[in-house]
Amino acid sequence: MTERKPQEQDKYVLRLPDGMRERIRQAAEENSRSMNAEMVARLQESFEKESDVRLERTQEVLRDVTHRLHVLEGVITKHYLGGEPLDLSDLKRRNAGEDGEE
C-alpha cells in the first residue's frame, strides 16, 4: 500500500451498531494499535481468508478434474490398446465408484 498523508487517503464514514465501537477499541488496545489500524487489519484479514477459500476450492476442482482425466485415460488406453471396444458405461461405473453416485 502506498503511504499517503492522512488528508490524501480515502475516508469513509461508518455507522457502527451499538457496542461495536467499544469492541474495536478493546481489540485495538490489546493489539497495540489505533482503532483505525485495527479495523483496517481486520478487513484485510477477511479478504485474505476469502481469497484462501477460493484457492482451496479451485485446488479441489483441479484435483477432481485431474483424477477424472486419469480414469478416462485408463479406460481409453485399456480399450484401444487392448483391442476391446470402448464402452462408456465402464467409465461411468469407475467414476461412480469414486463419487458413490451413478
C-alpha positions as CSV (number, residue, x, y, z in Angstrom):
1,M,0.0,0.0,0.0
2,T,1.4,3.4,-0.9
3,E,2.0,5.7,2.0
4,R,0.0,8.9,1.7
5,K,-0.7,11.8,4.1
6,P,-3.9,11.3,6.1
7,Q,-5.5,14.2,4.2
8,E,-4.9,12.3,0.9
9,Q,-6.2,8.9,2.0
10,D,-9.6,7.5,1.2
11,K,-12.1,8.2,4.0
12,Y,-15.4,6.6,4.7
13,V,-17.9,7.4,7.4
14,L,-19.1,4.2,9.0
15,R,-22.1,3.7,11.2
16,L,-21.5,1.0,13.9
17,P,-24.1,-1.0,15.7
18,D,-24.3,-0.4,19.5
19,G,-21.3,-1.8,21.3
20,M,-19.2,-2.3,18.2
21,R,-17.0,0.8,18.8
22,E,-16.1,-0.4,22.3
23,R,-15.3,-3.9,21.0
24,I,-13.0,-2.3,18.4
25,R,-11.4,0.0,21.0
26,Q,-10.7,-3.0,23.3
27,A,-9.2,-5.1,20.4
28,A,-7.1,-2.2,19.2
29,E,-5.8,-1.7,22.8
30,E,-5.0,-5.5,23.1
31,N,-3.2,-5.4,19.7
32,S,-1.3,-2.1,20.5
33,R,-2.7,-0.3,17.5
34,S,-5.2,2.5,16.8
35,M,-8.8,1.8,16.2
36,N,-8.4,2.7,12.6
37,A,-5.4,0.3,12.2
38,E,-7.5,-2.4,14.0
39,M,-10.4,-2.0,11.6
40,V,-8.1,-2.0,8.5
41,A,-6.2,-5.1,9.7
42,R,-9.5,-7.0,10.3
43,L,-10.9,-6.0,6.9
44,Q,-7.6,-7.1,5.3
45,E,-7.7,-10.4,7.1
46,S,-11.2,-11.1,6.0
47,F,-10.2,-10.5,2.3
48,E,-7.2,-12.8,2.7
49,K,-9.3,-15.6,4.2
50,E,-11.9,-15.2,1.4
51,S,-9.0,-15.5,-1.1
52,D,-7.7,-18.6,0.6
53,V,-11.1,-20.2,0.5
54,R,-11.4,-19.6,-3.3
55,L,-7.9,-21.0,-3.8
56,E,-8.8,-24.2,-1.8
57,R,-12.0,-24.6,-3.9
58,T,-10.0,-24.2,-7.1
59,Q,-7.5,-26.7,-6.0
60,E,-10.2,-29.2,-5.1
61,V,-11.8,-28.8,-8.5
62,L,-8.4,-29.3,-10.2
63,R,-7.7,-32.5,-8.2
64,D,-11.1,-33.8,-9.2
65,V,-10.6,-33.0,-12.9
66,T,-7.1,-34.5,-12.9
67,H,-8.5,-37.7,-11.3
68,R,-11.3,-37.9,-13.9
69,L,-8.8,-37.4,-16.7
70,H,-6.6,-40.2,-15.4
71,V,-9.6,-42.5,-15.2
72,L,-10.6,-41.6,-18.7
73,E,-7.1,-42.1,-19.9
74,G,-7.0,-45.6,-18.3
75,V,-10.3,-46.6,-19.9
76,I,-9.3,-45.3,-23.4
77,T,-5.9,-47.0,-23.1
78,K,-7.4,-50.3,-22.0
79,H,-10.0,-50.4,-24.7
80,Y,-8.0,-49.1,-27.6
81,L,-4.6,-50.6,-26.9
82,G,-6.2,-53.8,-25.5
83,G,-8.3,-54.2,-28.7
84,E,-11.6,-54.1,-26.7
85,P,-14.5,-51.9,-27.9
86,L,-14.8,-48.6,-25.9
87,D,-17.8,-48.8,-23.5
88,L,-18.6,-45.5,-21.8
89,S,-20.6,-47.3,-19.2
90,D,-17.3,-48.7,-17.9
91,L,-16.2,-45.1,-17.4
92,K,-19.4,-44.2,-15.6
93,R,-19.0,-47.2,-13.3
94,R,-15.5,-46.3,-12.4
95,N,-16.4,-42.7,-11.8
96,A,-19.4,-43.7,-9.7
97,G,-17.2,-45.9,-7.6
98,E,-15.2,-42.8,-6.7
99,D,-18.2,-40.5,-6.1
100,G,-20.6,-43.0,-4.7
101,E,-23.1,-41.9,-7.3
102,E,-24.3,-43.2,-10.6
